[in-house]
Amino acid sequence: MHEGNNEESAEEGEGRSPGEAPDGPLPRRTLIAATVVLMAATVAMATRSGAGQSRAAGPGALPRPDVIIVAVDGLGTEDVGAQRTPFLEAFSGESVVYRDAYAPSPWASEALRGLLTGQHRPVDRRPEGRAPWIADELQRAGYRTALVPGHRRHALAGADGAPVPTGYANVLSPAGLDDPAGAEGSSVAATALDWLEQSERPALLVVTLADPRAPHHHYHGGAGGPDPGYDGPVASGLAHDDLLRLGPSLDAADRAQLAALHATEIAAADAFIRQLVAGARAHRGVAPVIAVAGLRRAALGEGGRFGLVPSMEPEDLRVPLWLHVPASNGAALPLRGVVGAPVSLLDVGPTLLSALGLVPQGGLDGASVYPGSSIPERPIRAVTSRGICAAVGLDGDRAVILEAEPPAALVRARSVGEGGGMEGGWAPSDGVTGADADLRLGLARWMKRVGIVVPGGGVPDLEAAPFGP
């Protein structure tokens, strides 16, 4: 199931992934886990901003807010907490927190594409280049649009690295973009905020932060951080290829140094997110709508290896996700609460449009999970044909991972958390149920329908893939 491939050099297959309906009745635990506050005032704000796909705000209507999306490569659920990410911890208290969100691919670049398009796109389906869906929709609504990538692989270029149309009016290049570790967060934030200040028109600003390894944050010693006296192979800015090569030989001190470096770098990413949010809030008289997401967990060890190793394990695909919809119409507090139903990063675009009172287009794999609305009945899926050909389907407390080479179906179950919730971790299941067989069948047929291919070519038939441990 795992193959150590560097993301920058992995080959992408070809395929199509149009929107599709669920394959049959699927059980779903889709309750919202906490009360969401001030729905009526927030929905009223969004509706008055315009209800049509391209309708501009009319006379007397509230001005449209800016939309800010911040995506962090290497920010996992285990990284978020009061000690490492104090700003995001405070941001959680004034936002909607999606506590059971999943990336649509183990690769950060594919996960980002899914977030921005609302579609499973392991490969580019447009010969002229992809136009991210959220940018297209908001440009039609009168928005300025810009993408500020923190790493070259986030720039949505073609497979050969050549730039292609992206749907954004501006794709900016912060200083250091072509460095192996990507641009430093300070450069990304400055570039993004400089662009935002150029106009009073509403704006869509998408910002990505590269995997927050040093030198994004230069550690200078102190309690709880990396050991300043450490003398070993783990160093700031260690490339993923080097991590893959060194992984088997790292001892306990090396692994501790690597984890400590990562912790300081996550703290730096938290500070850059705070800078971006503060600048966006100060830009116009209208408070922005903000989404913050991790794209994948840190590459600090998968199956005993380090570096970019694709994993379809559900727990490895879980990512943090926040949506901040500001207060309006005299309301004192923004929309906030906890959504416990499973969601995907594919749902971010449709949900943002719902927050703005815009009607999402059909034909998407993602759907609006705007708080207070019903969570759609559908499996949560992730897939890649990059390095490996595998997919996972999640339904309630069960998941099936399909691997193409060799064909195999792996069953995972989620433990019940305190209070009966499904926030517990995923682990191999002791047995196979009829629901697992149905999930395998639906996932295999979906892979054939959308044309997911193995890296060497060909669409696998996995309807009868044998169940394994």
N, C-alpha and C positions, 0 to 999 in steps of 0.2 A: 504493500500500500504506500510505502514511502520510497522516494527516490531523491537523492540529494542533487538538486539542480540549482545553479545560480539563476535568479529570476531574470537578470538582464539578458542571458543568452539562451533561455529555454525557447523551444520551438512551439508555435501555436498551430493547431490544426484548423480545419475549416468546418463550418456547420451553420445551421440556422436555428434560431430559438424564438419563434413567435410565441405570443401569449397563448395559454391553453387552460382549459377548465380542469378541475379535479377529476381523477380517474374513477371515483366512486365515493360512496358515503364514508367520511373519515371522522373518527372521533376526535374531539378537540377540547382541551381545557383552555377556554378563551376568556376567562374572567379577568377584569381589571383589578389588580391587587390592592389598590387604595383609591380613595375618593379623589376625583380630579376637581379642582376648585375653579370657580368662576367661568364655567363653560358658556353660560348664556352671554356674558359680556364679551368674551373672546370671540365666539362665533359671530356675534353682532358686529364686532370690529372687522372680522375678515369678510363678512358678507357685504358690508358697506364699501369695502375696498373694490368691489366688482365681482360679479358672479359669472361672467363669461370667460371663455378661454382667451380672448384677446380684447376684452372690454377695458378701456382705460377709466380711471377714476373721473367721474363727472363733477360738475360744479356742486360744491357743498359736501362732497364725499371726503372721507378721511384720506390723506395721502397714503400711498402704498409704502410699506416699510421695506428697508433693505433686507436682503436674504443673505446670510453668511453661513457657509458650510466650511467647517474645519475638520479635516480627516488626517489622522495620525497613523503612519505606518509603524507598526511595532508596539502599539498601545493595546494591551489586553485587559480583560476584566480583573486579573490578579494584580495589575499595576495601580489600580485606582483605590485611593484611601486617604485618610486625613494626613498621614505622614508624608507620603510621596507626592500627592496631588491635592494640596490644600485648596487651590482655586476651584478645581473640578468638584471637590467635595462641597464647597459652598454653592457652586453652580447647580448641583443636584437639588439643593433645597429650594431653588426658585424655578425649577424646570420640570418637565416630564422626563422621567427616567425609564428607559426600556431595559428591564433587567434580564431579559431573555432574548437578546438579539444575536443574529448570526450573519457572518460574512458569506456571500454567495460563491466564494472561491478561496482556497488557501493562499493564493498569490495576491499580494497587495494591489498590484496594477489591475488585475481582473476584478477584485473586490471594489476598487474605486470606480471602474467602468460601470459595474452593476449599480452602485450608489447613484451615479450621475445619469444613468439611462433608464433605470427601473426594469431592466431586462437582463436575463442570463446571456452574456456575450463572451463565451470563452474565446471566440474569434470574431473578427470584424465582418459583418454581413454586407456592408456597403462598399462597392468597388471604389467609390469616390472618397471614401473615408467616413468615419463615424461622426455624427453630430449629436453630442450628449443631449438627451431628451429634456432635462430640466432647463438647460440653457435655451433651447429652442422655444419652449413654452413661455418662459418669462420674457424673452426678447419680443415675442408676439404681443405680450402684455405691456410693452414699452420700457422694459428694463435694459439698462446697460449690463454687460456681462464680462467677467474676467476670470481666468484661471491662473493661479500663481502656484506652480508646482515646486515642491521642496526637493524633488529628485527628478532626474531626466526620465526615469521610467514612469513617472506620474504625468508626463506631459502629453499623453494620449497620442503619441506619434505612431506611424506605421511600423510594420514588422521589421523593415529595413532601417528604422531610425529616422527616416525622412519625415519632415512635418507634413501633416495632412489637415484638411479642414476639421475643426473640432466643434463648431457651433458656437464658440465663444468669440465675441468681438475682439477680445484681447487675451492673448496667452503670453504672460510675462515671464522673464528669465531673471530671477534674483541672482546676485553674485554667488559664485560657487556651485551653481546648478550642476555643472559637469564634473564636480569632484566625485571620487568614488563613494564617499559617504553622503553626497548630496549637499545642498546649500545649508548653511547654518540657520537656525530658527530666527535669529535676530535679523538676518538679511531678508528672509521670507516675509516676516511681519512688516518690516519697513517698506518693502516693495508693494505689498498688498494695501497697506494703509495710505501710501502715497497715491496709489491709483484711486482709492475710494474717495479721497479728498477733492478729486478733480471736477465733480459735478454734484448738483443737488437732485438730479434725477434718481429714481429708485434704482438700486444696483443689486445684481447677483454676484457675489464674490466667493469663489471656491479656492480654498487655501489648503495645501497639503504640507505636512511636515514629514521629512524623511525619517526612516528608522532612527530614533533619537540616540544613536551611539555618539560617544565623543568622536570628533572634537566639537560637537554641538554644545557640549557643556564641558568646560575645563575644570576638573576637580583640583582643589588646592589643599586637601587634607581636612580632617575633622572627625568628630565622633560619628560612628555609624556609617561612614563612607568607605571607599576603597582604602586599602592599607598603603600609606605613602612609602613604606619600606619594602613593599612587595617587589620581588625580583624574579619575574617569570615570563612566560610567553604571552600573557594576556596584556594588551596595551590599548590605549585610547584609539578609537577609529579602526580597530581590527576588522579587516574585510571578511565578508561572509565566506568566501572561498577559503580563507585562512582558518576560519572557525571550523569549517567542515574538515579541513586537513588535520587540525590540531585536536579536534574533539576527542578521539579515542585516547589520547595521551594526557588529557587534562586531569590533574589530581584535585583533591578537595580544596586546597588553597587556591588553585587556579580558578575553579568554578565559583568559589566565594568572591574572588576579585572581580570576575565577570559579572556576577549578579549585583555586586555593590556598584560597579560602574554603571550598570543599567539603571539602578535606582536613582543615581544622581542625574542621569540623562532624562529619565522620566520627569523628575522634578523640574528640569530645564524646559521640557516640552510644556509642562503645566504653566510655567511662567510665560512662555510665548503665547499660549492660548489666552491667558489673562490679558496680555498686551493687545492681542487682536480683538478680543471682545470689548475691552475698554475703548479702543479706538473706534470701533464700529458704533458703539453706543453714543460716542461724542460727536459723530459725524453730522447727523441731521436732527431735526426736531422730532422725528418719528423714531421710536425705539425699534431696533431690528428684530427680525425672526432669526434665530440662531440654531443650527444643528451642529453637534460635535460628535464624532464617531472615531473609534479605532478601526483599523483595516485588518489587522491580524495580531495575534499574540507575538510576543518577542521571540526571536530566534535563539533562545537560550538553552536549547536541548530538546530534541524530539527523538524518542527511541534511543537515547544515549548519544545522539549526534547533535551538532551545533551548526548554525547557519540556516540558510533558506531550504528547508526540507518540507515539501508539501504534505500536509496531513488532512485527511477527511474525517478525523475523529470529531464528533460534535463538540466536545469540550474545547478542542483546539480552535474551532470556528466561532466560538462565542466571543463577542466583542462588546465593548461599552458603547452606549448610544444615548444621547440627550437631545431633547427638543425644547427650546425656550421660546414661548410665545408671550410677548409682553402684555402688561395690563393696558387697558384702554377704556375710554368712555367713563372716566372717573373712578374705575376700579383700582383698588390700592395694590393688589397682588397679581402677579402673572399666573397663567395657567400652570399648574404643577400637580404632581402625583407620581405614582408608580404604575406602570403597565406590566403585568405579569404574563400576558399571553406571548407566545413565541412570535417574533417578527424577524424580518430580514432587512439588510441594508438596501435591498431592492425597493423597499417600501418608503424610503426617505423622501424621494422626489414627489410621489403622489401625496404623501402626508403634508409636505410643505405647501403644495398647491392647495390642499384642503384648508390649511391654516390661513391662506390668503383669500379664501373664498372662491378659488378657481376650480373648474371642473377638469379633473385629469382625463386625458385621452384613453381610449381602450387599447387592447392589444398589448398589455404589459404583463410581465411576470410579477411585478410588485403591485401593491395595492395600498390605499390609504389606511393607516392605522392611527388616524387622528383620535386623540382621547375622547371618550364619550360616544364614539360611533362603534358599531359592531365590528369585531375582528373577523376578517374573512375566513371562511372554512376552506383551507387548502393546506397541503403539506409545505413545510419549509425545506427548500432544497439548496444544495451547493454542488458545484460540478467544476471539473477542470479537465482539459486534454493537454495540459502543458506539463511535460515531464512524465506524468502518469495520466491514465484515463480512468477516472473514478468519479462517483457521485454519491451523495448521501441524501436520504429523505428522512425528515423528522415529523413524527405525528404524535403529539401528546408526550407520553413518557417512553416512547419507543423510537428507535432509529435503525435504519438499515443502510450500510455502506456497500455499494457495488464497486468491485474492482474488475477491470477488463483483462488484465494480464498478470497472472492467470485468472480466469473467471472465478469470482468468489463473492459471497454475500455474508457480511458480518453484522451481527445483531448487537445493538447497544440499548441499555435501559438506563433511565434516570432515577436516582433514589429520591424518595420523598423527603423534603426538608421539614424543618420545624413548623408546626401549625398546619401540616398537610399540603404545603405548597410544593411545586415541582422545581424549586430552585437548587436542588441537590445536583451533584455532579453526575456525569455519564460514565458508565463502565460496561464491560462485556456482560451480556446476558447469559443466564444459566441454561436457557432453553429457547426454542423457537415456537411462536404462536401462529395461529391462522392469520392474525392481523399483520404479523411480520411477513408472511408469504404474500399477502395482498399488497403490502408496501413495496416489497421487492418487485412484484409484477408491475405495479403502477410506475415505479421509478425506471425500470428497464424499458417499458414502452415509451416513456417520456424521453429517455435518452435517444431512442431510435427516431422518434418523431421530430425532435429538434436537431438531429444530426450530430450528436457528440461523437467525435472520432478519436481513435487511438493515435498516438503521436506518429506512427508510421503510415497512417491512412486506414480507412475502413470504419464502419459503424458497428460496434459490438452488439451481439444478441445475448442479453444477460437474463432473459426471463426465467431460465432454469439454472442460473448460477448456483452452485452448491453452497449451502450454509456452512460456515466454518466458525472457529472460535475467534 
